[in-house]
């Protein structure tokens, strides 16, 4: 029942959209690995009207670039106190907690996981998180966890076929 109410999906980045690893080059260059199927999941969700965004504690040009590629609806970086940005997202989308799904993997995410209508975590989340969330994916962050979550939401809301149809139309008629 919780899944049927979801209108907004908010995601942490490191450990959720990525495997949590950060490569810092000697020249200050940062690299992260994102899963392409997670990106397709974000695209499918947006095609059927769900809003998708990021709330992350770190600031990264790589994250800004990936969010822009995926046309994320909101992006909050440098959000050590994530609750203020979460509440801004609620206002932006004019939704209640029950309409939000949040996926996080570590203790900084607890306050949002306690508020969100659907709390979720990837398989690699710390034990404290896994104990309190509604759904733990079988996939780890950066390895399909976000896609698994979005597929679950779309199928439960009977939006899967519509998302696939819209994707096929977009590919067939650019």
Contact map, one row per residue, 1 for C-alpha under 8 A:
111110000000000000000000000000000000000000000000000000000000000000000000000000000000000000000000000000000000000000000000000000000000000000000000000000000000000000000000000000
111111000000000000000000000000000000000000000000000000000000000000000000000000000000000000000000010000000000000000001100000000000000000000000000000000000000000000000000000000
111111000000000000000000000000000000000000000000000000000000000000000000000000000000000000000000000000000000000000000100000000000000000000000000000000001001100000000000000000
111111000000000000000000000000000000000000000000000000000000000000000000000000000000000000000000000000000000000000000000000000000000000000000000000000001001100000000000000000
111111100000000000000000000000000000000000000000000000000000000000000000000000000000000000000000011100000000000000000000000000000000000000000000000000000000000000000000000000
011111111000000000000000000000000000000000000000000000000000000000000000000000000000000000000000011110000000000000001100000000000000000000000000000000001000000000000000000000
000011111000000000000000000000000000000000000000111000000000000000000000000000000000000000000010001110000000000000000000000000000000000000000000000000000000000000000000000000
000001111100000000000000000000000000000000000000011110000000000000000000000000000000000000001000001110000000000000000000000000000000000000000000000000000000000000000000000000
000001111110000000000000000000000000000000000000011110000000000000000000000000000000000000000000000111100000000000000000000000000000000000000000000000000000000000000000000000
000000011111000000000000000000000000000000000000000111100000000000000000000000000000000000000000000111100000000000000000000000000000000000000000000000000000000000000000000000
000000001111100110000000000000000000000000000000000111110000000000000000000000000000000000000000000001110000000000000000000000000000000000000000000000000000000000000000000000
000000000111111110000000000000000000000000000000000001110000000000000000000000000000000000000000000001111000100000000000000000000000000000000000000000000000000000000000000000
000000000011111111010000000000000000000000000000000001110000001000000000000000000000000000000000000000000000000000000000000000000000000000000000000000000000000000000000000000
000000000001111111111000000000000000000000000000000000010000000000000000000000000000000000000000000000000000000000000000000000000000000000001000000000000000000000000000000000
000000000001111111111000000000000000000000000000000000000000000000000000000000000000000000000000000000011000000000000000010110000000000000011100000000000000000000000000000000
000000000011111111110000000000000000000000000000000000000000000000000000000000000000000000000000000000111000000000000000110000000000000000011100110000000000000000000000000000
000000000011111111100000000000000110010000000000000000000000000000000000000000000000000000000000000000000000000000000000000000000000000000001100110000000000000000000000000000
000000000000111111111000000000011110000000000000000000000000000000000000000000000000000000000000000000000000000000000000000000000000000000001110000000000000000000000000000000
000000000000011111111000000000001100000000000000000000000000000000000000000000000000000000000000000000000000000000000000000000000000000000011110000000000000000000000000000000
000000000000111101111100000000000000000000000000000000000000000000000000000000000000000000000000000000000000000000000000000000000000000000001100000000000000000000000000000000
000000000000011001111110000000011000000000000000000000000000000000000000000000000000000000000000000000000000000000000000000000000000000000000000000000000000000000000000000000
000000000000000000011111000001110000000000000000000000000000000000000000000000000000000000000000000000000000000000000000000000000000000000000000000000000000000000000000000000
000000000000000000001111100001110000000000000000000000000000000000000000000000000000000000000000000000000000000000000000000000000000000000000000000000000000000000000000000000
000000000000000000000111110111100000000000000000000000000000000000000000000000000000000000000000000000000000000000000000000000000000000000000000000000000000000000000000000000
000000000000000000000011111111000000000000000000000000000000000000000000000000000000000000000000000000000000000000000000000000000000000000000000000000000000000000000000000000
000000000000000000000001111110000000000000000000000000000000000000000000000000000000000000000000000000000000000000000000000000000000000000000000000000000000000000000000000000
000000000000000000000000111110000000000000000000000000000000000000000000000000000000000000000000000000000000000000000000000000000000000000000000000000000000000000000000000000
000000000000000000000001111111000000000000000000000000000000000000000000000000000000000000000000000000000000000000000000000000000000000000000000000000000000000000000000000000
000000000000000000000001111111100000000000000000000000000000000000000000000000000000000000000000000000000000000000000000000000000000000000000000000000000000000000000000000000
000000000000000000000111100111110000000000000000000000000001010000000000000000000000000000000000000000000000000000000000000000000000000000000000000000000000000000000000000000
000000000000000000000111000011111000000000000000000000000000010000000000000000000000000000000000000000000000000000000000000000000000000000000000000000000000000000000000000000
000000000000000001001110000001111100000000000000000000000000010000000000000000000000000000000000000000000000000000000000000000000000000000000000000000000000000000000000000000
000000000000000001101000000000111110000000000000000000000000000000000000000000000000000000000000000000000000000000000000000000000000000000000100000000000000000000000000000000
000000000000000011100000000000011111011000000000000000000000000000000000000000000000000000000000000000000000000000000000000000000000000000000110000000000000000000000000000000
000000000000000011000000000000001111111000000000000000000000000000000000000000000000000000000000000000000000000000000000000000000000000000000111000000000000000000000000000000
000000000000000000000000000000000111111100000000000000000000000000000000000000000000000000000000000000000000000000000000000000000000000000000000000000000000000000000000000000
000000000000000000000000000000000011111110000000000000000000000000000000000000000000000000000000000000000000000000000000000000000000000000000001001000000000000000000000000000
000000000000000010000000000000000111111111000000000000000000000000000000000000000000000000000000000000000000000000000000000000000000000000000111111000000000000000000000000000
000000000000000000000000000000000111111111100000000000000000000000000100000000000000000000000000000000000000000000000000000000000000000000000000001000000000000000000000000000
000000000000000000000000000000000001111111110000000000000000000000000000000000000000000000000000000000000000000000000000000000000000000000000000001000000000000000000000000000
000000000000000000000000000000000000111111111000000000000000000000000000000000000000000000000000000000000000000000000000000000000000000000000000011001100000000000000000000000
000000000000000000000000000000000000011111111100000100000000000000000100000000000000000000000000000000000000000000000000000000000000000000000000011001000000000000000000000000
000000000000000000000000000000000000001111111110000000000000000000000100000000000000000000000000000000000000000000000000000000000000000000000000000000000000000000000000000000
000000000000000000000000000000000000000111111111000000000000000000000000000000000000000000000000000000000000000000000000000000000000000000000000000000000000000000110010000000
000000000000000000000000000000000000000011111111111100000000000000000000000000000000000000000000000000000000000000000000000000000000000000000000000001000100000000100000000000
000000000000000000000000000000000000000001111111111100000000000000000000000000000000000000000000000000000000000000000000000000000000000000000000000000000000000000000000000000
000000000000000000000000000000000000000000111111110000000000000000000000000000000000000000000000000000000000000000000000000000000000000000000000000000000000000000100110000000
000000000000000000000000000000000000000000011111110000000000000000000000000000000000000000000000000000000000000000000000000000000000000000000000000000000000001001100000000000
000000100000000000000000000000000000000000001111111000000000000000000000000000000000000000000000000000000000000000000000000000000000000000000000000000000000000000000000000000
000000111000000000000000000000000000000000001111111100000000000000000000000000000000000000000000000000000000000000000000000000000000000000000000000000000000000000000000000000
000000111000000000000000000000000000000000001100111110000000000000000001100000000000000000000000000000000000000000000000000000000000000000000000000000000000000000000000000000
000000011110000000000000000000000000000001001100011111000000000000000001110000000000000000000000000000000000000000000000000000000000000000000000000000000000000000000000000000
000000011110000000000000000000000000000000000000001111100000000000000001111000000000000000000000000000000000000000000000000000000000000000000000000000000000000000000000000000
000000000111100000000000000000000000000000000000000111110000000000100001011110000000000000000000000000000000000000000000000000000000000000000000000000000000000000000000000000
000000000111100000000000000000000000000000000000000011111000000000000000001110100100110000000000000000000000000000000000000000000000000000000000000000000000000000000000000000
000000000011110000000000000000000000000000000000000001111110000000000000000111110100000000000000000000000000000000000000000000000000000000000000000000000000000000000000000000
000000000000000000000000000000000000000000000000000000111110000000000000000011111100000000000000000000000000000000000000000000000000000000000000000000000000000000000000000000
000000000000000000000000000000000000000000000000000000011111000000000000000011110000000000000000000000000000000000000000000000000000000000000000000000000000000000000000000000
000000000000000000000000000000000000000000000000000000011111101000000000000011000000000000000000000000000000000000000000000000000000000000000000000000000000000000000000000000
000000000000000000000000000001000000000000000000000000000111111100000000000010000000000000000000000000000000000000000000000000000000000000000000000000000000000000000000000000
000000000000000000000000000000000000000000000000000000000011111110000000000000000000000000000000000000000000000000000000000000000000000000000000000000000000000000000000000000
000000000000000000000000000001110000000000000000000000000001111111000000000000000000000000000000000000000000000000000000000000000000000000000000000000000000000000000000000000
000000000000100000000000000000000000000000000000000000000011111111100000000000000000000000000000000000000000000000000000000000000000000000000000000000000000000000000000000000
000000000000000000000000000000000000000000000000000000000001111111110000001000000000000000000000000000000000000000000000000000000000000000000000000000000000000000000000000000
000000000000000000000000000000000000000000000000000000000000111111111000000000000000000000000000000000000000000000000000000000000000000000000000000000000000000000000000000000
000000000000000000000000000000000000000000000000000000000000011111111100000000000000000000000000000000000000000000000000000000000000000000000000000000000000000000000000000000
000000000000000000000000000000000000000000000000000001000000001111111111001000000000000000000000000000000000000000000000000000000000000000000000000000000000000000000000000000
000000000000000000000000000000000000000000000000000000000000000111111111000000000000000000000000000000000000000000000000000000000000000000000000000000000000000000000000000000
000000000000000000000000000000000000000000000000000000000000000011111111000000000000000000000000000000000000000000000000000000000000000000000000000000000000000000000000000000
000000000000000000000000000000000000001001100000000000000000000001111111000000000000000000000000000000000000000000000000000000000000000000000000000000000000000000000000000000
000000000000000000000000000000000000000000000000000000000000000000111111100000000000000000000000000000000000000000000000000000000000000000000000000000000000000000000000000000
000000000000000000000000000000000000000000000000001111000000000000111111111000000000000000000000000000000000000000000000000000000000000000000000000000000000000000000000000000
000000000000000000000000000000000000000000000000001110000000000000000011111000000000000000000000000000000000000000000000000000000000000000000000000000000000000000000000000000
000000000000000000000000000000000000000000000000000111000000000000000001111100000000000010000000000000000000000000000000000000000000000000000000000000000000000000000000000000
000000000000000000000000000000000000000000000000000011100000000100100001111110000000000000000000000000000000000000000000000000000000000000000000000000000000000000000000000000
000000000000000000000000000000000000000000000000000001110000000000000000011111100000100000000000000000000000000000000000000000000000000000000000000000000000000000000000000000
000000000000000000000000000000000000000000000000000001111111000000000000001111100000000000000000000000000000000000000000000000000000000000000000000000000000000000000000000000
000000000000000000000000000000000000000000000000000000011110000000000000000111110000000000000000000000000000000000000000000000000000000000000000000000000000000000000000000000
000000000000000000000000000000000000000000000000000000111100000000000000000111111100100000000000000000000000000000000000000000000000000000000000000000000000000000000000000000
000000000000000000000000000000000000000000000000000000011100000000000000000001111100000000000000000000000001000000000000000000000000000000000000000000000000000000000000000000
000000000000000000000000000000000000000000000000000000001000000000000000000000111111100000000000000000000000000000000000000000000000000000000000000000000000000000000000000000
000000000000000000000000000000000000000000000000000000111000000000000000000000111111110000000000000000000001101100000000000000000000000000000000000000000000000000000000000000
000000000000000000000000000000000000000000000000000000000000000000000000000000001111111000000000000000000000001100000000000000000000000000000000000000000000000000000000000000
000000000000000000000000000000000000000000000000000000000000000000000000000000001111111100000000000000000000000000000000000000000000000000000000000000000000000000000000000000
000000000000000000000000000000000000000000000000000000100000000000000000000100101111111110000000000000000000000000000000000000000000000000000000000000000000000000000000000000
000000000000000000000000000000000000000000000000000000100000000000000000000000000111111111000000000000000000000100000000000000000000000000000000000000000000000000000000000000
000000000000000000000000000000000000000000000000000000000000000000000000000000000011111111100000000000000000000000000000000000000000000000000000000000000000000000000000000000
000000000000000000000000000000000000000000000000000000000000000000000000000000000001111111110000000000000000000000000000000000000000000000000000000000000000000000000000000000
000000000000000000000000000000000000000000000000000000000000000000000000010000000000111111111000000000000000000000000000000000000000000000000000000000000000000000000000000000
000000000000000000000000000000000000000000000000000000000000000000000000000000000000011111111111100000000000000000000000000000000000000000000000000000000000000000000000000000
000000000000000000000000000000000000000000000000000000000000000000000000000000000000001111111110000000000000000000000000000000000000000000000000000000000000000000000000000000
000000000000000000000000000000000000000000000000000000000000000000000000000000000000000111111100000000000000000000000000000000000000000000000000000000000000000000000000000000
000000010000000000000000000000000000000000000000000000000000000000000000000000000000000011111110000000000000000000000000000000000000000000000000000000000000000000000000000000
000000000000000000000000000000000000000000000000000000000000000000000000000000000000000001111111000000000000000000000000000000000000000000000000000000000000000000000000000000
000000100000000000000000000000000000000000000000000000000000000000000000000000000000000001101111111100000000000000000000000000000000000000000000000000000000000000000000000000
000000000000000000000000000000000000000000000000000000000000000000000000000000000000000001000111111100000000000000000000000000000000000000000000000000000000000000000000000000
000000000000000000000000000000000000000000000000000000000000000000000000000000000000000001000011111100000000000000111000000000000000000000000000000000000000000000000000000000
010011000000000000000000000000000000000000000000000000000000000000000000000000000000000000000011111100000000000000011100000000000000000000000000000000000000000000000000000000
000011110000000000000000000000000000000000000000000000000000000000000000000000000000000000000011111110000000000000011100000000000000000000000000000000000000000000000000000000
000011111100000000000000000000000000000000000000000000000000000000000000000000000000000000000011111111000000000000011100000000000000000000000000000000000000000000000000000000
000001111100000000000000000000000000000000000000000000000000000000000000000000000000000000000000001111100000000000011111000000000000000000000000000000000000000000000000000000
000000001111000000000000000000000000000000000000000000000000000000000000000000000000000000000000000111110000000110010111000000000000000000000000000000000000000000000000000000
000000001111000100000000000000000000000000000000000000000000000000000000000000000000000000000000000011111000000010000011110000000000000000000000000000000000000000000000000000
000000000011001100000000000000000000000000000000000000000000000000000000000000000000000000000000000001111100110010000001110010001000000000000000000000000000000000000000000000
000000000001001100000000000000000000000000000000000000000000000000000000000000000000000000000000000000111110100000000000110111001000000000000000000000000000000000000000000000
000000000000000000000000000000000000000000000000000000000000000000000000000000000000000000000000000000011111110000000000000011011000000000000000000000000000000000000000000000
000000000000000000000000000000000000000000000000000000000000000000000000000000000000000000000000000000001111110000000000000001011000000000000000000000000000000000000000000000
000000000000000000000000000000000000000000000000000000000000000000000000000000010100000000000000000000000111111000000000000000000000000000000000000000000000000000000000000000
000000000001000000000000000000000000000000000000000000000000000000000000000000000100000000000000000000011111111110000000000000000000000000000000000000000000000000000000000000
000000000000000000000000000000000000000000000000000000000000000000000000000000000000000000000000000000010111111111000000000000001000000000000000000000000000000000000000000000
000000000000000000000000000000000000000000000000000000000000000000000000000000000110000000000000000000000001111111100000000000000000000000000000000000000000000000000000000000
000000000000000000000000000000000000000000000000000000000000000000000000000000000110010000000000000001000000111111110000000000000000000000000000000000000000000000000000000000
000000000000000000000000000000000000000000000000000000000000000000000000000000000000000000000000000001110000111111110111000000000001100000000000000000000000000000000000000000
000000000000000000000000000000000000000000000000000000000000000000000000000000000000000000000000000000000000011111110010000000000001000000000000000000000000000000000000000000
000000000000000000000000000000000000000000000000000000000000000000000000000000000000000000000000100000000000001111111000000000000000000000000000000000000000000000000000000000
000000000000000000000000000000000000000000000000000000000000000000000000000000000000000000000000111111000000000111111110000000000000000000000000000000000000000000000000000000
010001000000000000000000000000000000000000000000000000000000000000000000000000000000000000000000111110000000000000111110000000000000000000000000000000000000000000000000000000
011001000000000000000000000000000000000000000000000000000000000000000000000000000000000000000000011111000000000010011111000000000000111000000000000000000000000000000000000000
000000000000000000000000000000000000000000000000000000000000000000000000000000000000000000000000000011100000000011011111100000000000111000000000000000000000000000000000000000
000000000000000000000000000000000000000000000000000000000000000000000000000000000000000000000000000011110000000010000111110000000000111110000000000000000000000000000000000000
000000000000000100000000000000000000000000000000000000000000000000000000000000000000000000000000000000111000000000000011111110001100101110000000000000000000000000000000000000
000000000000001100000000000000000000000000000000000000000000000000000000000000000000000000000000000000111000000000000001111110000000000111111000110000000000000000000000000000
000000000000000000000000000000000000000000000000000000000000000000000000000000000000000000000000000000000000000000000000111110000000000111111000100000000000000000000000000000
000000000000001000000000000000000000000000000000000000000000000000000000000000000000000000000000000000001000000000000000111111000000000000111000000000000000000000000000000000
000000000000001000000000000000000000000000000000000000000000000000000000000000000000000000000000000000011100000000000000111111101100000000010000000000000000000000000000000000
000000000000000000000000000000000000000000000000000000000000000000000000000000000000000000000000000000001110000000000000000111111100000000000000000000000000000000000000000000
000000000000000000000000000000000000000000000000000000000000000000000000000000000000000000000000000000000000000000000000000011111110000000000000000000000000000000000000000000
000000000000000000000000000000000000000000000000000000000000000000000000000000000000000000000000000000000110000000000000000001111111000000000000000000000000000000000000000000
000000000000000000000000000000000000000000000000000000000000000000000000000000000000000000000000000000011110010000000000100011111111100000000000000000000000000000000000000000
000000000000000000000000000000000000000000000000000000000000000000000000000000000000000000000000000000000000000000000000100011111111100100000000000000000000000000000000000000
000000000000000000000000000000000000000000000000000000000000000000000000000000000000000000000000000000000000000000000000000000111111100000000000000000000000000000000000000000
000000000000000000000000000000000000000000000000000000000000000000000000000000000000000000000000000000000000000011000000000000011111110000000000000000000000000000000000000000
000000000000000000000000000000000000000000000000000000000000000000000000000000000000000000000000000000000000000010000111100000001111111100000000000000000000000000000000000000
000000000000000000000000000000000000000000000000000000000000000000000000000000000000000000000000000000000000000000000111000000000001111100000000000000000000000000000000000000
000000000000000000000000000000000000000000000000000000000000000000000000000000000000000000000000000000000000000000000111100000000000111110000000000000000000000000000000000000
000000000000000000000000000000000000000000000000000000000000000000000000000000000000000000000000000000000000000000000001111000000100111111000000000000000000000000000000000000
000000000000000000000000000000000000000000000000000000000000000000000000000000000000000000000000000000000000000000000001111000000000001111110000100110000000000000000000000000
000000000000000000000000000000000000000000000000000000000000000000000000000000000000000000000000000000000000000000000000011000000000000111110000100000000000000000000000000000
000000000000000000000000000000000000000000000000000000000000000000000000000000000000000000000000000000000000000000000000011100000000000011111011100100000000000000000000000000
000000000000001100100000000000000000000000000000000000000000000000000000000000000000000000000000000000000000000000000000011110000000000011111111100000000000000000000000000000
000000000000011111110000000000000000000000000000000000000000000000000000000000000000000000000000000000000000000000000000011100000000000000111111110000000000000000000000000000
000000000000001111110000000000001110010000000000000000000000000000000000000000000000000000000000000000000000000000000000000000000000000000011111110000000000000000000000000000
000000000000000001100000000000000110010000000000000000000000000000000000000000000000000000000000000000000000000000000000000000000000000000111111100000000000000000000000000000
000000000000000000000000000000000010110000000000000000000000000000000000000000000000000000000000000000000000000000000000000000000000000000111111111100000000000000000000000000
000000000000000110000000000000000000010000000000000000000000000000000000000000000000000000000000000000000000000000000000011000000000000011111111111110000000000000000000000000
000000000000000110000000000000000000010011000000000000000000000000000000000000000000000000000000000000000000000000000000010000000000000000001101111111000000000000000000000000
000000000000000000000000000000000000111111000000000000000000000000000000000000000000000000000000000000000000000000000000000000000000000000000001111111100000000000000000000000
000000000000000000000000000000000000000000000000000000000000000000000000000000000000000000000000000000000000000000000000000000000000000010100001111111110000000000000000000000
000000000000000000000000000000000000000000000000000000000000000000000000000000000000000000000000000000000000000000000000000000000000000010000000111111111000000000000000000000
000000000000000000000000000000000000000011001000000000000000000000000000000000000000000000000000000000000000000000000000000000000000000000000000011111111100000000000000000000
000000000000000000000000000000000000000010000000000000000000000000000000000000000000000000000000000000000000000000000000000000000000000000000000001111111110000100000000000000
000000000000000000000000000000000000000000000000000000000000000000000000000000000000000000000000000000000000000000000000000000000000000000000000000111111111000000000000000000
001101000000000000000000000000000000000000000000000000000000000000000000000000000000000000000000000000000000000000000000000000000000000000000000000011111111100000000000000000
000000000000000000000000000000000000000000001000000000000000000000000000000000000000000000000000000000000000000000000000000000000000000000000000000001111111111100000000000000
000000000000000000000000000000000000000000000000000000000000000000000000000000000000000000000000000000000000000000000000000000000000000000000000000000111111111100000000000000
001100000000000000000000000000000000000000000000000000000000000000000000000000000000000000000000000000000000000000000000000000000000000000000000000000011111111000000000000000
001100000000000000000000000000000000000000000000000000000000000000000000000000000000000000000000000000000000000000000000000000000000000000000000000000001111111100000000000000
000000000000000000000000000000000000000000000000000000000000000000000000000000000000000000000000000000000000000000000000000000000000000000000000000000000111111110000000000000
000000000000000000000000000000000000000000000001000000000000000000000000000000000000000000000000000000000000000000000000000000000000000000000000000000000111111111100000000000
000000000000000000000000000000000000000000000000000000000000000000000000000000000000000000000000000000000000000000000000000000000000000000000000000000100110111111110000000000
000000000000000000000000000000000000000000000000000000000000000000000000000000000000000000000000000000000000000000000000000000000000000000000000000000000000011111111000000000
000000000000000000000000000000000000000000000001000000000000000000000000000000000000000000000000000000000000000000000000000000000000000000000000000000000000001111111100000000
000000000000000000000000000000000000000000011011000000000000000000000000000000000000000000000000000000000000000000000000000000000000000000000000000000000000001111111110000000
000000000000000000000000000000000000000000010000000000000000000000000000000000000000000000000000000000000000000000000000000000000000000000000000000000000000000111111111000000
000000000000000000000000000000000000000000000000000000000000000000000000000000000000000000000000000000000000000000000000000000000000000000000000000000000000000011111111100000
000000000000000000000000000000000000000000000010000000000000000000000000000000000000000000000000000000000000000000000000000000000000000000000000000000000000000001111111110000
000000000000000000000000000000000000000000010010000000000000000000000000000000000000000000000000000000000000000000000000000000000000000000000000000000000000000000111111111000
000000000000000000000000000000000000000000000000000000000000000000000000000000000000000000000000000000000000000000000000000000000000000000000000000000000000000000011111111100
000000000000000000000000000000000000000000000000000000000000000000000000000000000000000000000000000000000000000000000000000000000000000000000000000000000000000000001111111110
000000000000000000000000000000000000000000000000000000000000000000000000000000000000000000000000000000000000000000000000000000000000000000000000000000000000000000000111111111
000000000000000000000000000000000000000000000000000000000000000000000000000000000000000000000000000000000000000000000000000000000000000000000000000000000000000000000011111111
000000000000000000000000000000000000000000000000000000000000000000000000000000000000000000000000000000000000000000000000000000000000000000000000000000000000000000000001111111
000000000000000000000000000000000000000000000000000000000000000000000000000000000000000000000000000000000000000000000000000000000000000000000000000000000000000000000000111111
000000000000000000000000000000000000000000000000000000000000000000000000000000000000000000000000000000000000000000000000000000000000000000000000000000000000000000000000011111
